[in-house]
Amino acid sequence: MKKNKMIFLVIFFVLFCVIFYFLNKRESFYKKNNTEPKQKIVFQEERTEDKNTNQDIWVETERVETADGRAQLLLSYPLTKNILIDENIKKEAMVFKKSFLKEAEEILILSHEIQYIQHFDLIFSNKEYLMFIIDQSVSTGNNTDKKFKSFIYDKKTGKRLFAKDILRDGYLEVLSRESFAILKKRYEDKMKNFDFGSGTSERAKEEFIKSGIEFIKEGTKAIEKNFQSITFTQNKTLKIYFDKYQVGPGSDGVAEIEIPLKKISSLLKPKFRELFYQEELPLQVSPSTLTENLSYKKHDCSVERCLALTFDDGPSRYTDGLLDILKKKNVRATFFVLGRSAKVQTQTLARAVSEGHQIGNHSWDHRDLAKLGESDIKKEIDQTNEVIKNATGNKSHILRPPYGSQNQKLRELAGMPLILWNVDPEDWKKPGTEAIIERMTKVKRGDIILAHDIHAGTVQAIPRVIDILHQQGYVLVTIDELLSQRENGKRYYSQYLSK
């Protein structure tokens, strides 16, 4: 009896220790990442006013990473001038973030890595309506799941609109018929070149193809849940997104189809027919010329004590406020932008260049480029450069890879120098304004300082950072001025350190 009691006590003690250990790990995770699960973030209180009256959509970006780097979250979504719309969009974004935090806790026990990325594409925005697509990807090791969600809002009421609000009664039957026909043909064309294996009978092939068609039929049934993600394109088509496993096997991923509006124009309710079918979609237009050209004194960094101030992951709702500060202080900086965010705030990029700042390429959506294949790497860089060119008139000729992650393949494919850094205030961990100021001013000549214009605390620190650096005798310049001689594929950490 005593022996059994002793065994029971030992087991109870071991279980208690295990539970205590993982609770402490969980607490440590949140402390290191400043991401308390019940923390309330009030976006409206921190918004930076944009003095460009044509800008009515901003980018909110949030980044979370565990101390060991095995769990990463990059979360971007649009902000508007309508509180009701913003609250709804934020609510959707927090669902994705909570899912990340939950899995991030689990990998404290497991050995795999995870990366959660949410970005959005602005499809349409005018005085009455806002339309955008949220693109979510969750990567675990070599496996990546993607999901698309469409959002349409009435800007006057703040109400979210769905297909039934835009299309007439009977739309489900028409969309079901059209989408089934498109997906069936696509599937049958694929099957013509499908390798069934030499031992597969004709009957088995027919059954396999039949089962695939049944899969499509089920996923395109005339029910609301099958047609929740729709948008309109500039090519005057209705675009429908089908979730992974909805109309095919998981290996096919997310399916997309486009139906010409001329085939279904009678389905559009009058005001939307006029808006989407008869007119070009009034997307935000990138300025073709820069209206302001300020003259700055060029600095000779072979003689002067130069530093390069650089900002990553923008543009965001804080970037225009940062530009105000830099203009007042007569300082130039370099902005390494994400293509997807730049596409939304093109006027912010145009303003930055007109005021003497430099724009660098930071990829399309902050993926780890070193882990991507050749075609995906080129797409991440080229898409971003196209947006930069449309906004400013020129492509970027410098690249900063997300996370600083790079390898030989990336260096060869980039076709431009890789600009890294040697001063990192780790402002993305939100250590507080005083800590950011202290870390950003512990420098030496030729340093490249990393910061992020997606954080309010960082932007608030910049005036004092600039003042202190000026007092120390430094001049702040762009990357082009600091590194006047560069080689494509080479890595630059400072004016004096490259590999």
Buried (B, 14 or more C-beta within 10 A) or exposed (E): EEEEEEEEEEEEEEEEEEEEEEEEEBEEBBEBBEBEEEEEEEBEEBBBEBEEEEBBBBBBBBBBBBEEEBBBBBBBBBBBEBEBBBEBBBEBBBEBBEBBBEBBBEBBEEEEBBBBBBBBBBBBBBEEBBBBBBBBBBBBEEEEBBBBBBBBBBBEEBBBBBBEEBBBEEBBEBBBEBBBBBBBEBBEEEBEEEEEEEEEEEEEBEEEBEEBBEBBBEBBEBEEEBBBBBBBBEEBBBBBBBBBBBBBEEEBBBBEBBBEBEEBBEBBBEEBBEBBBEEEBEBBEBBEEBEEEEEBEEBEBEEEBBBBBBBBBBBBBBBBBBBBBBBEBEBBBBBBBBBBBBBBBBBBBBBBBBBBBBBBBBBBBBBBBBBBEEEEBBBBBBBBBBBBBBBBBEBBBBBBBBBBEBEEBBBEBBBBBBBBBBBBBBBBBBBEBEBBBBBBBEBBBBBBBBBBBBBBBBBBBBBBBBEBBBEEEBBBBBBBBBBEEBEEBBBBBBBEEBE
